[in-house]
Amino acid sequence: MKELLKQLIEAESTDIKGELEAAKVISEVFARFGIQSEIDSWDQKRANITAHIKASGKKPALLFACHLDVVGPGQAQWKNPPFKAFENNGKIFGRGSTDMKGGTAAIVSAICKIFDSGKELQGDIIFTAVAGEETDSCGAERFISEKDRIPECLGVIIPEPTDFSIIIAHRGMLWLEVSTKGKAAHGSAPQLGINAITSMRYFLNELDNYDIAVKTHELLGTCSMSVNMISGGKTLNVVPDKCSIGIDIRTIPGQNHQDIIDDLKRIFEKVKSEHPDFDAEISIVRQVQSMETDSNSDFVRDFCSCIGINETKAVGFTTDGPHFVTLGAPVVIFGPGKPEICHKPDEFIEIEDLEKAVSYYEKIIKNFLT
């Protein structure tokens, strides 16, 4: 398992390099145990990998859904190279060790151990590790697009780093780009142009007074909105003809993303009524719905009982979970690694937690499928 994780880290599956090499690493491990897997590759470097271990079919299947991709190492200095796996003091360091190659390695190891033991199962094990969770969920969408090939599932388990908390709900994500349009002119004669940055200021002033109408969610609280990017102008002596901002909105169950977009368009209309030269457009950069699994469902209750944890939780971050909800099965997020370590320099995971995860996943498979 440790060697598998190290190989996955060194596969460097960023959005630049792609996930194909990481998929090949997992495929080779499965092959050594006689488990067939299929790599679905596109654009020369992108990839999903799926393994389907068939059983008697007396019970529905159990789906383990992982992601292969990682965020880049960032600009901060690492003590060790981010894509050179490094083991020290009971930890494995490297980009993706926590998010989520540690959980992926643990599940692959658990599946191989179950398969190698010859344990008779009554339901299929389906494993998938997909591309693009950190960027656009392209891999999850591609996997789900062929859901007619997927048998009925008891539940879906996503091994994101939760520090072994059982997560049943998380917020959604709506990333928007708002662009204002202007008219270029020489900086010495600004009256001849329309300044797109000034137009954006008008919009941002109104946005400060906008509150998204939403009822507080019992687990997730309310939604949030933050303007996190801005760009405008090309040179100091030209009136800018375009300015763009990026807005990060995190939504809760029951919210309609289109309602928020419509609200922003109404702000456009208000600004234009006061500033006739105002011209703006809005586009969706990325959106993922929120997720909520019934904590009283049989699957969640049995899951909690199996691992001896009675409390379920909600988190603010977003996963591929909402895509897998479309399969009609309960989704639970449960994995090793501390979530606060994700996306940071010198990312690591405790080896003890990896071993604990393998034990948990073996127990879960036996509990639900035998």
ZIFENLIN-V794272 format. One record per residue. RES is the residue in one small letter. SS is DSSP state (A for helix, B for strand, O for the rest). NEAR is the number of other C-alpha atoms within 10 Angstrom. Layout:
RES,SS,NEAR + RES,SS,NEAR
This chain:
m,O,19 + k,A,18 + e,A,10 + l,A,19 + l,A,25 + k,A,23 + q,A,20 + l,A,30 + i,A,27 + e,A,18 + a,O,22 + e,O,27 + s,O,28 + t,O,20 + d,O,18 + i,O,11 + k,O,14 + g,O,23 + e,O,30 + l,A,25 + e,A,20 + a,A,24 + a,A,28 + k,A,19 + v,A,15 + i,A,24 + s,A,20 + e,A,14 + v,A,17 + f,A,19 + a,A,12 + r,A,10 + f,O,13 + g,O,12 + i,O,17 + q,O,14 + s,B,21 + e,B,14 + i,B,19 + d,B,16 + s,B,16 + w,B,11 + d,O,8 + q,O,10 + k,O,14 + r,B,26 + a,B,27 + n,B,27 + i,B,26 + t,B,21 + a,B,20 + h,B,17 + i,B,17 + k,O,13 + a,O,17 + s,O,12 + g,O,14 + k,O,12 + k,O,17 + p,O,19 + a,B,27 + l,B,23 + l,B,25 + f,B,25 + a,B,24 + c,B,28 + h,B,28 + l,O,34 + d,O,31 + v,O,27 + v,O,20 + g,O,18 + p,O,21 + g,O,11 + q,O,7 + a,O,9 + q,O,11 + w,O,14 + k,O,9 + n,O,13 + p,O,15 + p,O,23 + f,O,21 + k,O,16 + a,O,22 + f,B,16 + e,B,16 + n,B,10 + n,O,7 + g,O,11 + k,B,18 + i,B,24 + f,B,26 + g,O,29 + r,O,31 + g,O,33 + s,A,31 + t,A,31 + d,A,31 + m,A,27 + k,A,32 + g,A,32 + g,A,31 + t,A,34 + a,A,26 + a,A,28 + i,A,27 + v,A,22 + s,A,24 + a,A,23 + i,A,24 + c,A,19 + k,A,15 + i,A,17 + f,A,18 + d,A,12 + s,A,9 + g,O,8 + k,O,11 + e,O,13 + l,O,22 + q,O,18 + g,O,25 + d,O,24 + i,B,21 + i,B,20 + f,B,22 + t,B,25 + a,B,27 + v,B,27 + a,O,31 + g,O,25 + e,O,22 + e,O,18 + t,O,13 + d,O,15 + s,O,19 + c,A,18 + g,A,26 + a,A,24 + e,A,18 + r,A,15 + f,A,21 + i,A,17 + s,O,11 + e,O,9 + k,A,14 + d,A,9 + r,A,9 + i,O,14 + p,O,16 + e,O,19 + c,B,19 + l,B,20 + g,B,22 + v,B,24 + i,B,22 + i,B,26 + p,O,28 + e,O,28 + p,O,25 + t,O,21 + d,O,16 + f,O,20 + s,O,18 + i,B,21 + i,B,23 + i,B,22 + a,B,28 + h,B,27 + r,O,27 + g,B,23 + m,B,23 + l,B,21 + w,B,18 + l,B,19 + e,B,18 + v,B,18 + s,B,23 + t,B,24 + k,B,21 + g,O,23 + k,B,16 + a,O,18 + a,O,18 + h,B,14 + g,A,15 + s,A,10 + a,A,11 + p,A,16 + q,A,11 + l,A,13 + g,O,17 + i,B,21 + n,O,26 + a,A,27 + i,A,23 + t,A,15 + s,A,24 + m,A,26 + r,A,13 + y,A,18 + f,A,21 + l,A,15 + n,A,11 + e,A,15 + l,A,14 + d,O,8 + n,O,8 + y,O,12 + d,O,12 + i,O,16 + a,O,12 + v,O,15 + k,O,13 + t,O,12 + h,B,12 + e,O,8 + l,O,16 + l,O,18 + g,B,15 + t,O,17 + c,O,22 + s,B,15 + m,B,14 + s,B,11 + v,B,15 + n,B,9 + m,B,11 + i,B,15 + s,B,12 + g,B,18 + g,O,17 + k,O,11 + t,O,9 + l,O,9 + n,O,13 + v,B,18 + v,O,26 + p,O,25 + d,O,20 + k,B,23 + c,B,22 + s,B,21 + i,B,19 + g,B,20 + i,B,19 + d,B,20 + i,B,20 + r,B,24 + t,B,30 + i,O,26 + p,O,20 + g,O,12 + q,O,17 + n,O,12 + h,A,17 + q,A,10 + d,A,12 + i,A,17 + i,A,16 + d,A,12 + d,A,15 + l,A,19 + k,A,15 + r,A,12 + i,A,18 + f,A,21 + e,A,16 + k,A,14 + v,A,21 + k,A,17 + s,A,11 + e,A,10 + h,O,12 + p,O,9 + d,O,16 + f,O,23 + d,O,19 + a,B,22 + e,B,13 + i,B,18 + s,B,12 + i,B,13 + v,B,13 + r,B,14 + q,B,18 + v,B,21 + q,O,24 + s,O,25 + m,B,25 + e,B,22 + t,O,17 + d,O,14 + s,O,18 + n,O,9 + s,O,11 + d,A,12 + f,A,20 + v,A,22 + r,A,16 + d,A,16 + f,A,20 + c,A,17 + s,A,12 + c,A,17 + i,A,16 + g,O,9 + i,O,13 + n,O,14 + e,O,11 + t,B,15 + k,B,15 + a,B,19 + v,B,13 + g,O,19 + f,O,13 + t,O,20 + t,O,23 + d,O,26 + g,A,26 + p,A,20 + h,A,18 + f,A,24 + v,A,17 + t,O,11 + l,O,18 + g,O,12 + a,O,17 + p,B,23 + v,B,28 + v,B,27 + i,B,24 + f,O,22 + g,O,33 + p,O,31 + g,O,28 + k,O,19 + p,A,16 + e,A,12 + i,A,16 + c,O,20 + h,O,17 + k,O,16 + p,O,21 + d,O,21 + e,O,21 + f,B,25 + i,B,26 + e,B,21 + i,A,20 + e,A,11 + d,A,21 + l,A,27 + e,A,16 + k,A,15 + a,A,27 + v,A,24 + s,A,16 + y,A,21 + y,A,25 + e,A,18 + k,A,16 + i,A,20 + i,A,21 + k,A,17 + n,A,14 + f,A,20 + l,A,22 + t,O,14
